[in-house]
Amino acid sequence: MKIVCKSLTSSYQVSVRLVNALRDSGNKISKRGHAPGDIYEMLWEHLNTLDATHCLFVLDEIDSVGDDDDVLYELPRCNDNNNVTETKVGVIGISAYSMKVPE
């Protein structure tokens, strides 16, 4: 599942977008008014009931969220932390910036 994060400025906004991407169009959640922990619980519930063995999230332009890297901490660890047990979750983050690796 690919999410374009260019207009998203926080892990909260990315998480809401992920939850809404997994929901039917008539069952979307609002962009405000939820505790971050509740958003992650909704996400874990959707991933546990997903009709798939694996789910790969591609977060394009993830650098837009700045220093708020909570979603990058939570998603890759959701299986190890037993938040998601029925679906193996993977994350690819794509950044618009390049970085030189020291030789």
C-alpha positions as CSV (number, residue, x, y, z in Angstrom):
1,M,0.0,0.0,0.0
2,K,1.5,3.3,-1.1
3,I,0.9,6.5,0.9
4,V,2.2,9.8,-0.4
5,C,3.2,11.8,2.7
6,K,4.2,15.1,1.0
7,S,1.3,17.0,2.5
8,L,1.5,15.2,5.9
9,T,3.5,16.9,8.6
10,S,3.2,14.4,11.5
11,S,3.2,10.8,12.3
12,Y,-0.4,11.3,13.5
13,Q,-1.5,12.4,10.0
14,V,0.3,9.5,8.4
15,S,-1.3,7.0,10.8
16,V,-4.8,8.4,10.1
17,R,-4.1,8.2,6.4
18,L,-3.1,4.5,6.8
19,V,-6.2,3.7,8.8
20,N,-8.5,5.4,6.3
21,A,-6.7,3.6,3.4
22,L,-7.7,0.3,5.1
23,R,-11.3,1.3,5.6
24,D,-14.3,1.5,3.3
25,S,-15.1,5.0,1.9
26,G,-18.2,5.3,4.2
27,N,-16.3,4.4,7.3
28,K,-13.4,6.9,7.3
29,I,-12.2,8.5,10.6
30,S,-11.7,12.2,11.0
31,K,-8.3,13.8,10.8
32,R,-8.6,15.2,14.3
33,G,-9.9,14.3,17.7
34,H,-8.4,10.9,18.3
35,A,-5.6,10.0,20.8
36,P,-2.5,8.7,18.9
37,G,-2.8,5.5,20.8
38,D,-6.3,5.0,19.6
39,I,-5.2,5.5,16.0
40,Y,-2.6,2.8,16.3
41,E,-5.1,0.5,17.9
42,M,-7.4,1.0,14.9
43,L,-4.5,0.3,12.6
44,W,-3.5,-2.9,14.4
45,E,-7.1,-4.1,14.4
46,H,-7.3,-3.6,10.6
47,L,-4.0,-5.3,10.0
48,N,-5.0,-8.3,12.2
49,T,-8.2,-8.7,10.2
50,L,-6.7,-8.1,6.8
51,D,-7.3,-10.9,4.3
52,A,-3.5,-11.2,3.6
53,T,-0.5,-12.8,5.1
54,H,1.7,-9.8,4.4
55,C,1.2,-6.0,4.1
56,L,3.9,-3.7,2.7
57,F,3.6,0.0,3.4
58,V,5.4,2.3,1.0
59,L,5.7,5.8,2.6
60,D,6.6,8.1,-0.2
61,E,8.3,11.4,0.8
62,I,8.2,10.4,4.4
63,D,10.8,13.1,5.2
64,S,7.8,15.6,5.1
65,V,6.9,14.5,8.7
66,G,10.2,16.0,9.9
67,D,11.5,14.9,13.3
68,D,8.2,13.2,14.3
69,D,9.2,9.7,13.6
70,D,6.7,7.8,15.8
71,V,5.1,6.1,12.9
72,L,8.5,4.9,11.7
73,Y,9.1,3.4,15.1
74,E,5.7,1.8,15.6
75,L,5.0,0.2,12.2
76,P,8.1,-1.9,11.7
77,R,7.9,-3.1,15.3
78,C,4.1,-4.0,15.3
79,N,4.8,-7.7,14.8
80,D,7.6,-7.9,17.4
81,N,5.5,-6.1,19.9
82,N,2.6,-8.5,19.3
83,N,0.3,-5.6,18.2
84,V,-0.2,-7.4,14.9
85,T,-0.1,-11.2,14.9
86,E,-2.0,-12.2,11.8
87,T,-0.2,-10.2,9.1
88,K,3.5,-9.6,8.6
89,V,4.1,-5.9,8.2
90,G,6.9,-4.3,6.2
91,V,7.7,-0.6,5.7
92,I,9.6,1.2,2.9
93,G,10.3,4.8,3.5
94,I,11.2,7.0,0.4
95,S,12.9,10.3,1.0
96,A,13.3,13.2,-1.4
97,Y,16.7,13.8,0.0
98,S,19.9,11.9,-0.7
99,M,22.7,11.3,1.8
100,K,26.3,10.5,1.2
101,V,27.6,7.5,2.9
102,P,31.1,8.0,4.4
103,E,33.8,5.9,2.7
